[in-house]
């Protein structure tokens, strides 16, 4: 599914723009993580009979949405947002931040699951994803077809 999402991204990023792709990607990821939380909640408090397909579908859609926007677009935008003299430093900081946060998520997932349960853990990540949607909607500029000077003016 990741390859499918990446192919979609390749053919749509210049048509719809970076910001739109990020918004769609993060919104879909938010909904699918919430769906996993609902499934695990029902598994504990009710019944998931007939819903065995839901986690697989949520994960497949999540993976596709991630590969479509959140995975490739920020790396593309790194080259567009930073001036040439600070691009390497900016990309290095962005890379380090990405991997540190990925490590934190990986290391804390089991502890979170033990503390607040599977549904709570997925709903917590749903909340983080929703904050990401708001951040993209209100802070991230559209860089498609814009020069560095135009982007810098938008960020002032």
C-alpha positions in Angstrom: 0.0 0.0 0.0 2.9 2.3 0.6 4.1 2.0 -3.0 0.5 2.8 -4.1 0.5 6.0 -1.9 3.9 7.1 -3.2 2.7 6.7 -6.8 -0.3 8.8 -6.0 1.9 11.4 -4.5 4.2 11.5 -7.5 1.3 12.2 -9.9 -0.7 14.6 -7.7 1.8 16.8 -5.8 2.3 19.4 -8.5 -1.4 19.3 -9.4 -3.0 19.8 -6.0 0.0 21.3 -4.1 2.0 20.3 -1.1 -0.3 21.6 1.6 -3.4 19.9 0.2 -1.6 16.6 0.0 -0.4 17.0 3.6 -4.0 17.9 4.8 -5.6 15.0 3.0 -2.8 12.6 4.2 -2.9 13.7 7.9 -6.7 13.8 8.0 -7.0 10.3 6.7 -4.4 9.1 9.1 -6.3 10.7 11.9 -9.5 9.0 11.0 -7.9 5.6 10.6 -6.1 5.8 13.9 -9.4 6.7 15.6 -10.9 3.7 13.8 -8.3 1.5 15.4 -9.1 3.0 18.8 -12.8 2.3 18.3 -12.1 -1.3 17.3 -9.9 -1.9 20.4 -12.5 -0.2 22.6 -15.3 -2.5 21.2 -13.0 -5.5 21.6 -12.7 -4.7 25.4 -16.2 -3.4 26.2 -18.5 -5.0 23.7 -18.0 -7.3 20.7 -15.9 -7.1 17.5 -17.8 -9.9 15.9 -17.9 -9.2 12.2 -15.3 -6.4 12.5 -12.2 -8.5 12.1 -11.5 -6.7 8.9 -11.4 -3.2 10.4 -7.8 -3.2 11.8 -6.4 -4.4 8.6 -8.4 -1.9 6.5 -7.4 0.9 8.9 -3.7 0.0 8.7 -3.8 -0.3 4.9 -5.5 3.0 4.5 -3.2 4.6 7.1 -0.1 3.3 5.3 -1.3 4.5 1.9 -2.2 8.0 3.3 1.2 8.2 5.1 3.0 7.3 1.9 0.9 9.8 -0.1 1.7 12.9 1.9 3.3 12.9 5.3 6.2 10.6 4.3 7.4 12.4 1.1 6.1 16.0 1.2 8.0 17.4 4.2 11.3 16.3 2.7 10.4 18.0 -0.5 9.4 21.1 1.4 12.7 21.1 3.2 14.4 22.1 0.0 11.8 24.8 -0.7 11.6 26.4 2.7 15.3 26.8 3.6 17.6 29.3 1.9 20.6 27.6 0.2 23.0 28.8 2.9 21.1 27.1 5.7 19.5 24.3 3.8 22.0 21.6 5.0 21.6 22.6 8.6 17.9 22.9 8.4 17.6 19.4 6.7 19.9 18.0 9.4 17.8 19.3 12.2 14.6 18.1 10.5 16.1 14.7 10.0 17.3 14.4 13.6 14.0 15.6 15.0 12.1 13.1 12.9 14.2 10.2 14.0 14.2 11.3 17.7 10.4 11.5 17.7 10.0 8.2 15.9 12.3 6.7 18.6 10.2 8.3 21.4 7.0 6.9 19.9 8.5 3.4 19.5 9.9 3.4 23.1 6.8 4.8 24.8 4.1 2.8 22.9 4.1 -0.2 25.1 4.2 1.9 28.3 1.3 4.0 27.0 -0.7 0.9 26.2 -0.1 -0.5 29.7 -1.1 2.9 31.3 -4.1 3.9 29.3 -5.0 0.8 27.3 -5.0 0.1 23.6 -8.0 2.4 22.8 -6.6 5.2 24.8 -3.2 4.9 23.2 -4.7 5.1 19.7 -7.0 7.9 20.7 -4.0 9.8 22.1 -2.3 9.4 18.7 -5.5 10.5 17.1 -5.3 13.7 19.1 -1.7 14.3 18.1 -2.7 13.7 14.4 -5.6 16.2 14.8 -3.1 18.8 16.1 -1.1 18.0 13.0 -4.1 18.7 10.8 -4.6 22.0 12.5 -0.9 22.9 12.2 -1.0 22.1 8.5 -4.2 24.0 8.0 -3.2 27.2 9.8 0.6 27.3 9.7 2.1 25.4 6.8 2.4 27.5 3.7 1.7 26.3 0.2 5.0 26.3 -1.6 3.9 24.9 -5.0 5.2 27.2 -7.8 6.6 29.8 -5.4 10.1 31.1 -5.3 12.2 31.1 -2.1 11.6 34.9 -1.8 7.9 34.5 -2.0 7.9 31.7 0.6 10.1 33.7 2.9 7.6 36.6 2.7 4.7 34.3 3.5 6.6 33.1 6.6 7.4 36.6 8.0 
